[in-house]
Amino acid sequence: MRKFILFISCITAAIAAIGQNYTIEVINAAHTISSHELMKHVEEMCHPKYEGRGAGSPGYDSIASWVANNLQQWGLKPAGDNGTYFQKFSQPYTHVFTPGVVELVTIEDGDTLVKPYTIPNEYFPGSNSDSGNILGEVVFVGYGISAPELGYDDYNGIDVSGKIVMFASETPINRDHPEVEKWVPYSLHQKKFKTAKEKGAAGVLYIGTIANPIIPFQPKMVYAHIGLNTVNDFFYNTGVNLETITKSIKVTLKPTSFSLNKQARIVAKTKHFPNNTTSNVIGYIEGSDPMLKDEVILVGAHLDGQGNPGILLPGALDNATGAANILEVARALAQLEAKPKRSVAFIFIGAEECGLVGSSHFVQNPTFPKEKTVCFINLDMVGNGTGLAVWGAESYPNIYESFKKANSDFIHRNFSSSPSRIPRTRPRSDAAVFLKAGYKAVSLGTTNRLEPVNYHHPNDKPELTITPEIMEDASQMLLLGIWDLANH
């Protein structure tokens, strides 16, 4: 019934829309995008044969080839290196053979007591840990930051040589702090782990059970992620807890580091491949107008997931949804007999989870002239919720109006937007990379998300995290918005 009513309303709107850049053919093309086909794409991307689509892995290479084959079949032109769909770049990769081990080890009355932990809630294996079996004293070092020039050093006066350090993510200051930019380098996971290695630590227990492929591989550094219940076990009988300590550090900006008087065992079995490569996959539909076809609208979504660090991470919402959305829009636009006036390119971005590597590579090596690029539209985790948004579009009236009109005329979801802002803290999306490089960049997203989201978690599965209907509406709005923008 909903579909029938939507169909009738769309036909009515279509009549009014003729002469406003939409055509009946375009509206019909939008209706070829279905939640069923979108879910088929998502399920394909989440298949175990792709190993969680970890950047640099054979599984990612396979899914990238699958995407390129679809683009070729639909008639999109290649826009990668040397006439191919692939824009390749270096990306090390670590294969994790087993989930490993995390144990709390204590000695009472001469007896050794071992408490093992289970994944995924109590601990999570490190995506780029070295192989090893280490047993060591655990030292809590706050946020794992050594920044004497900022008057803050979690390692000051404490010896962690050969020990296992435990620290929290982020920094002790909030994003509204007047000097937050100075702290940004120290918020990076890469920096925290390199600092731990430089201070002589043999291993790391990183607080928070989410997969994190961005953490760099370091020889002889073994690590794992731990949940709050595990943290509480290590803090037991110390007279303090994690919440109290971190709150105190944030208020005083004074480190509180100390030995937890307990030992931990971390076991990992991995193999590192330092010379692997990965790729962006890029195809485009050439514009039909002789003057405007040199201008291009870039539409992107990261194709990589969190991989398989001893337990498969399907990466359904993050970000098989975004990749499926733009894949279906590429297919629908490509089937049109009358092509848009401007060109439209689709970028399936690699190694986003490794630190926005693929988008950074593209803006440094653009395959379309920057000065001819109308904008970049990013989709990340667009598959859960009840409302639609184009974040950042309020700063670009043409972009805002194109998508607002597409929603109001055809989709009829709650619609939100915001002004464009370059983040003051570390960038967390490919859109931020394009913004910092001087592109107009917006993010098409959803609002009113429905639980569970299962962020960077083994339960990020198609059947558990995705709202198929919002994917359909997001993709249809994307197609209609692009069409209007391409012909404006």
N, C-alpha and C positions, 0 to 999 in steps of 0.2 A: 504494500500500500504506500509506504514511504517513497519507494522508487517511482511509482506511478504518479504520485502528486508532484514529485520533483521533476519528472519528465514533462508534465503538463506546464508547470511553472517555467521550466527552461524553454519550452517552445514559445510561450508567451513572451518571455524575455528576449528570445532570439529574434522575434519579429521587430522588437524595439531596438535591438542591438545592431541590425543591419545599417551600415553607414557609420558605425562607431568602431570600426576595425574588425569586429567579429563577422564571420560568415556562417551560413548553415553548415558548410563542410567542417569548419573548425569546431563548432558546437557538437556535431556528430562525432568528431575525432575525440573530443573530451569524454563523450559517453562510451567510447570503446575502452576506456580505462576502468577496470573493475577491481573490487577488493579481492576477488578470486584470483585474478592474474597477479596482482601485487603479492598476495600471500604465496603463490607458487614461486615467485622470485625469491622471497624471503626464505622460504623453506629450502630452496636450492642452496642459497648462500650459507645457510646454517648446517648443511649436511656435514657429518663428521669427516668425510673425505677431504674437506678443505682445511681441517686442523684449526678451526677457529679463525682462519684468514690472518694469521700473524704475519706482519710485514717481514719480508726476507725469507719466509718459509716456502717450501714447495707447494703447500696448500694455497698460499696467497697467489703464487704464480698461476696455479690452475684456475682459480676463480677470476683472475684478471683476464686470462685467455677466454674464459666463458663469456665475460662481458664484451670483450673485443669481437668475438665471433657474432654475438647478437647485433652489435653496432654495424658490423659489416653486412650481415644478412638484411638489415633494415635499410641499408643504403647510406648510412652516415659516412662522411669522408674521414680518413685518419688525420689526426693532428698531433701525433707524437714525434718521435725521432725517426729520421730517415724514411719518411713515408709510411710509418707504421702507426698503430694506435697506442704504442707504449712510449712513455717518457721515463727512461730508466735513471736510477741513481743508487748510490751505495747505501746499504742498510744491513748492518750485522744482525745475526740471528742466533738464538740459543735454543737448541732442542732439549726439552725437559723430559726425561725418560720415565720418572716416577713422581708421585706426589710428595715424596720425601718424608721427613719426620721432624716434628717439634715436640720436645719433652721438657718438663720441669724436673730437675734433679736436686734432691735435698738429702742431707745425711742427718739422721736422728738416732742417738744412742748407738752409734757405730753402724747403723743399717742405712743402706742407700735406698731411697724411695724415689720411684720414677712415676711421674704422671704424664701419660701420652695425650696428645690432642688430636682432634679429628678435623678434617676439612669438610665444608668450606667456612663454617662459622667460627671455629676456634683458632684456626690458622689457615694460611694460604701459601702455597709454594711460591718462591721467587721466580719471575719470568726470565731473569738474566743472572741467576746465581751461578757461581762456579760449583763444580763438583766438590764434595767434601763431607766429612763427618767430624764435626767439632763439638767439644764440650768445654764450656767456659763460664766464668763468673759473669753475671749480668749486671751492667751498670746503666742506670737511667740517666740520660743526658738531655733532658728537656726536649727541645726542638731540633737538636743535632746541629746547632749553628755555632760557628766560630767566626765572629765579626768584631774584632777588637776596635776597628775604626768606628764602629757604631756604639761602642761601649757595652758590647754584649758578647759573651763567650761561654757556651754551655760546657766547654772542655777545660776551662781555666781551673788549674789546681787539682785536676783529677787524672789519674793514669788509667788509660784503657788499653794499653798494649797487650795483645793476645787475648783480650776479653770480648764479650758480646755486648754491644751497646743497644739500648732500647730508646727510641725517640718518637715524637709525634710529628705529624705532617704540618705544613704551613709555617707561620712565624707567630711570635707572641703579640704582634700588633694587628689591628684590623685594617681593612682596605680604605677607610676614611682618614687614616693617620696622615698628617701633612707631609711626612717624609716616607710614605709607603714605597715610593720608587726605589729608594736606597736599599730597602729590604728585599726587593723582588729577587735578585740573584740568589739570595739565601733561602728562598722558599722553594727553589727547584729541587726536585727529588735527586737529580743528577749531582747537584752540588752537595747535598747532605751526605750521599753515599761516598763521594770522593773525599769529603772531609773526614768521614769515619775511617777510611782506608789510610789517609795521611796521618791520622792520629794513632795508627797502629792496631785498630780493632780487627779482630779475626772474623767477626760476624755481626749481623744486624737483625734485631727484631723490630720491624716497622709497624707502628700501631695503626690498625685499620685493615680489615679483610676485604680488599678489592684488588683485582689484578692490575698490574702497573708495568706495562712493557717499556715505559720510558726510562726506568732505572738502568743505568749502564752496567754492562758486564765488566767486572774487575777480577783479574787473576787472584785466586786464593781468598776471595771474599764470598762467604756463604751467608745467605739471608733468607728470611721468610717474613710474611705479614701475620700479625696476630690480632685477634678480636679482643673486645673489652673484658670478657670473662677470663681469658687467658692473662691479660694484663693484671686483673685483680688478684689472680693467684700469685703472681710474682710480687705484687705489692703487699701481700698478706703478711701481717705481723711487723710491718715497718712503721706503723703509727700514722701513716698518711695514705692518700689515694690519688689516682691520676687527676681526677677532676679538681680536687683542692689545690694540687701543686700547679697545674697549668693555669688555673684562675689566678693564683698568686703571682705567677711569672708575668702574666698579662698586665696585672695591675701595677707591679713594681718594676717590671723590665729587669729583674735580677734573676739570674739562673739559679736553679736548685738541682744540682746533680749529685748523685750518691750511689753507692753499691746497694743492690737489693738483697745482698747476702744469700743469694740462691744461684744455682747453676742452670744452664739450659743446654740441651743438645739439639743441634740443627744438622739434618742430613739432607743432602741433595745429590742427585745423579743427573748430570747434564753434559752437553757437548756444544761448544761455542764455534760459530762459523763467522769469523771476522770479516771475510771478504765477499759476503753475499750482496746481492742487489735486489731491489724491488722496483715498482713502477707506478706512475699515474697512468690511467687509461683515458685517452681523449679522442672523442669523435665529434664531428660537427655537421650541421645542416647549413649549406651555403645559402645566403640570402638571395632573393630574386630581383631586387632593385639594383641597377647598374651602379648607382651612386652610393647606396646605403649598405651594400653587401660586405663592404670592407669593415663595417662596424660590427661588433660581436657582443652578444650577451653570454656571459659565462655562468653555467649552472653546475654546482659541485656538491659532492657528498663523499665522505671518506668510505672507501671500500674495505679497508683493513679492519680487523677485530682485535681481540685481546689474546688470540692464539690458544695454545694448549699447554699450559705450564704444569703438566702432570694431571690436569683435569680439564676436560673440554669446556671452553667458553663459547657458546654458539654465537653470541653477539647479535641477537635478533633485533632488539630495539636499537642497540648501539653497535653498528649502524647499518644493518641489512635493510632497515626500513628506508633510510634516506637514499641509499643506493638503488633500492627497488623503485622508489618514487621517481627518481630522475630517469631510470631505465625505461619505465613505462611512458613517461612524457616524451622521451627521445623517440620511442617507437611510434607514438601517436602523431607527433609532429612530422616525422619522416614520411608517413603514409599520405600526407596531404599532397594533392596535385598542385595546388597553388601554395608555394612556399612563402614564409615570412619575408619581409623586405630586408631586414637585417639578418646576419648570420647568428646562429645559436649553437654554442659549444657545450658539451657535457663532459665534465672532468670527474672521473672516479679516482679519488685521491688516495694515495698510498701512504702508509706510515704516519697517519695522524696520531695514532695511539702512542707512537714513539717520540712525540714531541713536535707535532705539526711539521714533520719533515717534508712530506710531499708537496704541501701548499707552499712552503718556504722555497723548495726547489723550483716550483713553477714560477713564482713571482721574480725569482732571480734569473730564470731562463724561460720567459714567456714564449709560447708558440703562436700567440696573437699579439700584435702591437698594443702596448698598454694605452697609448693615446687614442686607439680606436676601440677600446673596450668600454662598452656602455656601463656595465656593472658586473658584480659577482654576486650570485644568489646561492647561499649555502643551506644545505639540509642536513641536520644531524639529530637523530632520535625523533624523527617525525612519524610516529606511529602509535602514539598512546595519548588519549585525551578526548576532549569534546569541543574545544575551541581552536581557532586558527590565529596565527599571528605572523607578521613580517617585521621582526625586530630591526630597528635602525632605519626603517623606511621613511619616518617622518622628516628626516633630514633631506630626503630626495623626493620632491613632490610628484614627479612623473612616475617613479616606481611605486610610491604609496597609492596614487590614484589608480594605477593599472590593477593592482591586486585588491584594493578596496572595492573597485567596481566589479571585478570578477566574482568576489564573494557575495556582494549585495545583489548582483543580477542573477547569479546561478547557484551558488553554494548555500548561502543563508546560514552560516555558522556565526557564533560570536567571534568578532574580529578585533584584534589588538595590534598595537604597534608601539614604537618608542623612537626617540631621537637616536642618531648614530653616536657611539662613544668609543674612542680608543681606550682599551682597559689600562688602568694605572697599575694593576697587578699583572702577574704572568698571564699571557694570552692562553685561552683555553679552547679556542675554536679556529677553524680554518678561515672564517670570516675576519677574525682579528688580524690574521697574517696579511690578508689582502688590504684591510684598512690601513695597517701600519705602512704598507708599501705604496699607499696613495691611491688605491682603487676605491670607487664607490662599492660598498659591500653591505649586504643585508642578509638576515637569516630567516628563512621560512620555518616556522615551528608550530607547536601545539600548546594549548593551555588546558588547565583543569585536568592534569594527568590522573590516571586511575591506577591505584595500587594493585599489584606490586610492579615496581619498575625494574628491580633486580640489576642495578647498575654494576657493571664489571663483575658479574656473578654467574656461576654455572647455570642458574635458573633463568637467565635471559634467553628464554626459548620462545619460539613463535606462539605456541599455544598458551603461554603464561603471561606475556607482557604486552601483547599487541592488540590494538583496537582497529580491526581491518577497515571499518567504515571511515575512520578519520584519515587513514592512508588514502582511500579513494578520493575523498573530498579535497585533501591537500594536493594530490596529484592533479586533479581536474582544475583547481584554482591556479596551480603553478602553470599548467599549459595555457590557460586563458590569459593569465597575467603576462606571461612571456609573449604571447601573440600580440596583445595590445601594445606592449612595450616595444616589440620588434617592428611594429607598423606605425608607431606614434609619429 
